[in-house]
Amino acid sequence: MPTVLAGLSRLDPERIRHVASPLIELGCALHVLAEPRHHDRVEWAAAVRLPAVLRSELAQWTWTVRAVRARFFATSGATGVPSWEDELRALRSRSPAELAAELVRPLRGRPLSSRTTDADAVLHWARSRGRGVASLVEALLTDPADPVRRFVELLDACWVEWFRDVWEESRESLAARGRQDRDLAVRDGVGAMLRSLDGSVAVRDPDSVVVQKVQSKRIELASRSVLLVPSNFIAPHLFLGEIPGEPLTIIYPAGGRGAAVPTAQQVRARLEALAAPDRLQVCRAVASEPRTAGEIAALWGLHPTQVTRHLRALTRAGLVTAERQGRFVAYRLDESALTTLGTDLLTLIMR
């Protein structure tokens, strides 16, 4: 179920760019404002002081910064540290119809890699988000000039009211992290660099890395370029942006690799082990003290052979440990493995 980035041996580091983009970082910050709990940033979000009118307007546009993002929040043609003025000027120079098509990208249905906009699908999914969003999206599709102008003005208002100070504090550190990662690719290879970005990335072989995301996909990098975008707001996600004709954009936590992310196979094995009938009883039997299969069978009125099978499955899944005591084998619940199961599952899904 993971995502594989392949063709690393043929990816020339010269085709790797890095950017500290205020526009992309604002998109990440707006995502956190919309979903502060799963970013563990509730206090931070509450401390962001915005006028009520601005906050209400932002609520109408949150769908542009969710799991699938408007194109200009997911890639950049710049390298280094573009200014806010330059990025905003570039947005304003484009036609309303073009920007509207990019804004509705998160709603346009599959395949997301397509260049075309399925207006019927966009309107259908916009309606599922309420009348206000449906009305806004319909305007983007039929008469985009005014809603596009509103959106660009909204971004600039966020910059003036709040985000400019945030960016000034982080701009240099984000630029330095991007340069560091680009240099690492040149010095130690693309695989080593990609592994350093996040705990969800592991080197599979000299030509590929595996990214632990709940998405089976293979992305060939041999004939394309990569854009590295460090962010202070993207965690716990690792964003892989595939846009036709653009580099693969990797938006990753600027704070460093972090803890390893469990594989989907590991999490699924533990869930499947617990799903079988009677296994929760077996877990309960070995939660307080080590017990043998025979003792558990007698305690819970189960067949000894079936208990043995349950214990073997739970042991393979890493939920129970076995210890030999003379001619007996005693089993005990691994409380830490069970405790982290929920956290591991959420960590994997959020990547």
C-alpha positions in Angstrom: 0.0 0.0 0.0 2.9 2.5 0.1 3.9 5.1 -2.5 7.2 4.3 -4.3 9.4 7.0 -5.7 11.5 5.2 -8.4 14.2 6.0 -10.9 16.4 7.8 -8.3 19.7 6.6 -9.9 18.7 8.5 -13.1 17.5 11.7 -11.3 20.3 14.2 -11.7 20.6 16.4 -8.6 20.7 19.4 -11.0 17.0 18.7 -11.6 16.2 19.2 -7.9 15.1 22.7 -6.9 14.2 24.1 -3.5 12.0 27.0 -2.6 10.9 28.8 0.6 7.6 30.1 -0.8 5.4 32.4 1.3 2.4 31.5 -0.8 2.8 27.7 -0.3 3.5 28.2 3.4 0.4 30.4 3.8 -1.6 27.5 2.2 -0.1 25.1 4.7 -0.9 27.5 7.6 -4.5 28.0 6.4 -4.8 24.2 6.4 -3.7 24.1 10.0 -6.3 26.9 10.8 -9.0 24.7 9.3 -7.8 21.5 11.0 -5.8 22.4 14.1 -6.5 19.3 16.1 -4.8 16.7 13.8 -1.8 19.1 13.6 -1.6 19.4 17.4 -1.8 23.2 16.9 -5.1 24.1 18.7 -3.4 26.7 20.9 -1.6 28.2 18.0 -4.7 28.4 15.9 -6.6 30.0 18.8 -3.9 32.6 19.1 -4.2 33.8 15.5 -6.2 37.0 15.8 -8.2 37.7 12.7 -11.1 40.1 12.1 -14.4 38.3 12.2 -15.1 39.3 8.6 -11.8 37.8 7.4 -12.3 34.6 9.4 -15.8 34.2 8.0 -14.5 34.7 4.4 -11.7 32.1 5.0 -14.3 29.6 6.1 -15.9 29.7 2.7 -12.5 28.8 1.0 -11.1 26.1 3.3 -11.7 23.4 0.6 -8.9 24.9 -1.4 -6.3 23.9 1.2 -7.5 20.5 2.3 -5.9 17.2 1.3 -5.9 18.2 -2.4 -4.8 21.8 -2.8 -5.2 24.5 -5.3 -2.3 24.3 -7.7 -0.5 27.5 -6.6 -0.5 26.1 -3.0 1.2 22.9 -4.3 4.0 24.0 -6.5 6.1 27.0 -7.5 8.1 28.1 -10.5 10.6 30.0 -8.2 13.8 28.9 -6.6 15.2 30.3 -3.4 13.1 32.8 -1.5 10.6 34.7 -3.7 8.9 37.7 -2.1 5.2 37.8 -1.2 4.8 40.8 -3.6 6.3 38.8 -6.5 4.1 35.8 -5.8 1.0 37.9 -5.5 1.8 39.8 -8.6 2.2 36.5 -10.5 -1.3 35.4 -9.3 -2.9 38.7 -10.4 -1.2 38.6 -13.8 -3.0 35.4 -14.7 -6.5 35.2 -16.2 -9.5 34.7 -13.9 -10.5 31.6 -15.8 -7.1 30.0 -15.3 -6.9 30.7 -11.6 -10.5 29.5 -11.2 -9.6 26.2 -12.8 -6.7 25.8 -10.3 -8.9 26.8 -7.4 -11.5 24.1 -8.2 -8.8 21.4 -8.6 -9.6 19.9 -5.1 -13.2 19.3 -6.2 -12.9 18.2 -9.8 -12.9 14.4 -9.2 -10.6 11.7 -10.6 -8.1 11.7 -12.1 -6.5 14.6 -10.3 -3.6 14.5 -12.8 -5.9 15.5 -15.6 -5.6 19.0 -17.1 -9.4 19.2 -17.8 -12.1 20.4 -15.4 -15.2 18.2 -15.0 -17.7 21.0 -14.2 -20.5 18.5 -13.3 -18.2 16.7 -10.8 -16.9 19.9 -9.3 -20.5 21.2 -8.8 -21.6 17.9 -7.4 -18.9 17.8 -4.7 -19.2 21.5 -4.0 -22.9 20.9 -3.0 -21.8 18.3 -0.5 -19.9 21.1 1.3 -23.0 23.3 1.8 -24.9 26.0 -0.1 -22.3 28.7 0.4 -19.5 26.7 -1.1 -21.8 25.5 -4.0 -22.7 29.1 -4.8 -19.0 30.2 -4.7 -17.9 27.3 -6.9 -20.7 27.9 -9.4 -19.5 31.5 -9.7 -15.9 30.3 -10.3 -17.1 28.1 -13.1 -19.4 30.5 -14.8 -18.2 34.1 -14.1 -14.8 33.8 -12.4 -13.6 37.4 -12.4 -15.2 38.5 -9.1 -14.7 35.4 -7.0 -11.0 35.1 -8.1 -10.5 38.8 -7.2 -12.1 38.2 -3.8 -9.8 35.2 -3.2 -6.6 37.0 -4.1 -7.6 39.9 -1.9 -8.3 37.4 0.9 -4.8 36.1 0.6 -3.3 39.6 0.8 -5.5 40.4 3.8 -4.2 37.3 5.5 -0.7 38.5 4.8 -1.3 42.0 6.1 -3.3 41.0 9.2 -1.2 38.1 10.3 1.0 36.0 8.1 3.7 38.6 7.2 5.1 38.4 10.8 5.0 34.6 10.8 6.9 34.5 7.5 9.5 37.0 8.6 10.3 34.8 11.6 10.7 31.6 9.5 11.9 32.7 6.0 15.6 32.3 6.5 15.4 29.0 8.4 13.2 27.5 5.6 15.6 28.7 2.9 18.5 27.3 4.8 16.8 23.9 5.2 16.0 23.7 1.5 19.7 24.5 0.6 20.9 21.9 3.0 18.6 19.2 1.5 19.6 20.1 -2.0 23.3 19.9 -1.0 22.7 16.5 0.7 21.3 15.1 -2.6 24.5 16.2 -4.4 26.8 14.8 -1.7 25.1 11.6 -0.5 22.6 10.8 -3.3 19.0 11.4 -3.9 17.8 8.4 -1.8 19.7 9.5 1.3 18.3 13.0 0.9 14.7 11.8 0.5 15.1 9.5 3.5 16.2 12.5 5.6 13.0 14.5 4.9 10.5 12.5 7.0 10.1 9.4 9.1 7.7 8.0 6.5 10.4 7.6 3.9 12.7 4.6 3.8 15.3 3.5 1.2 14.1 0.4 -0.6 17.0 -0.1 -3.0 19.6 2.1 -4.8 16.9 3.2 -7.3 13.9 3.8 -5.1 12.4 4.8 -1.8 9.2 3.9 -0.1 6.9 6.5 1.4 4.5 5.1 4.0 1.2 6.6 2.8 -2.1 4.8 2.5 -2.0 5.0 -1.2 -0.6 2.4 -3.7 1.3 4.5 -6.3 4.5 4.4 -8.2 6.0 7.8 -9.2 8.9 7.6 -11.8 11.4 10.4 -11.2 13.9 9.4 -13.9 12.5 11.8 -16.5 11.1 14.5 -14.2 12.3 17.1 -11.7 11.7 17.6 -8.0 10.8 20.6 -6.0 11.7 20.6 -2.3 9.5 22.8 -0.1 10.3 22.7 3.7 7.4 23.9 5.9 6.7 24.7 9.5 3.1 23.8 9.1 2.9 20.6 7.1 3.5 18.1 9.9 2.1 15.5 10.4 1.6 15.2 6.7 4.2 14.7 3.9 2.7 16.2 0.8 3.5 14.8 -2.6 2.1 17.0 -5.3 1.7 15.6 -8.8 0.7 18.2 -11.3 0.9 17.6 -15.1 4.0 19.4 -16.5 5.3 20.3 -13.1 8.0 18.9 -10.9 7.0 16.4 -8.2 6.5 18.8 -5.3 7.5 17.5 -1.8 6.3 19.6 1.0 7.9 18.2 4.2 8.4 19.2 7.9 11.2 21.6 8.3 11.9 20.3 11.8 13.6 17.1 10.5 12.9 13.4 9.9 11.1 12.6 13.2 10.1 9.1 14.3 9.6 6.3 11.9 6.1 5.8 10.5 4.7 2.2 10.7 3.9 0.4 7.5 0.3 -0.2 6.4 1.1 -4.0 6.5 2.2 -3.7 10.2 -0.9 -1.8 11.3 -3.2 -4.0 9.3 -1.6 -7.2 10.8 -2.3 -5.9 14.3 -5.9 -4.9 13.5 -6.6 -8.3 11.9 -5.1 -10.1 14.8 -7.4 -8.3 17.2 -10.5 -8.7 14.9 -10.8 -12.5 15.3 -13.4 -13.8 17.7 -12.1 -14.5 21.3 -8.8 -12.7 20.8 -9.7 -9.8 23.0 -10.5 -12.4 25.7 -7.0 -13.9 25.2 -5.5 -10.4 25.4 -7.4 -9.8 28.6 -6.1 -13.1 30.1 -2.5 -12.1 29.6 -2.8 -8.4 30.4 -2.1 -8.6 34.2 0.3 -11.5 34.3 2.0 -14.1 32.1 -0.1 -17.2 31.4 0.2 -20.3 29.4 -2.2 -21.4 26.6 -3.5 -24.2 28.8 -4.2 -21.8 31.7 -6.0 -19.4 29.4 -8.1 -22.1 28.0 -9.2 -23.3 31.4 -9.8 -19.7 32.6 -12.0 -18.7 29.7 -13.5 -22.0 28.8 -11.9 -22.1 25.3 -10.3 -25.0 23.4 -6.5 -25.2 24.1 -5.7 -25.6 20.4 -7.6 -22.5 19.4 -6.0 -20.5 22.2 -2.6 -21.6 21.0 -3.5 -20.4 17.5 -4.7 -17.0 18.9 -1.5 -16.5 20.8 0.7 -17.3 17.8 -1.2 -14.8 15.7 -1.0 -12.1 18.4 2.7 -12.8 18.8 3.3 -12.5 15.1 1.5 -9.2 15.1 3.7 -8.0 18.0 0.9 -7.6 20.5 1.9 -10.4 22.8 5.4 -11.6 23.9 6.3 -15.2 24.7 8.8 -16.4 27.4 9.8 -19.9 28.1 9.6 -21.1 31.8 11.1 -24.6 31.8 8.7 -26.8 29.8 6.0 -24.0 29.8 5.6 -21.0 27.5 4.0 -18.1 29.2 2.5 -15.2 27.2 2.1 -11.6 28.2 0.3 -8.6 26.5 2.7 -6.0 25.2 0.9 -2.9 26.5 3.1 -0.4 24.7 2.2 -2.1 21.3 -1.5 -1.9 22.0 -1.2 1.6 23.4 0.5 2.9 20.2 -1.8 1.1 17.8 -4.2 4.0 17.7 -1.4 6.5 17.4 0.3 4.4 14.7 -2.9 4.1 12.7 -3.5 7.8 12.8 0.1 8.7 12.0 0.0 6.5 8.9 -3.4 7.8 7.7 -2.3 11.4 8.2 0.8 11.1 6.1 
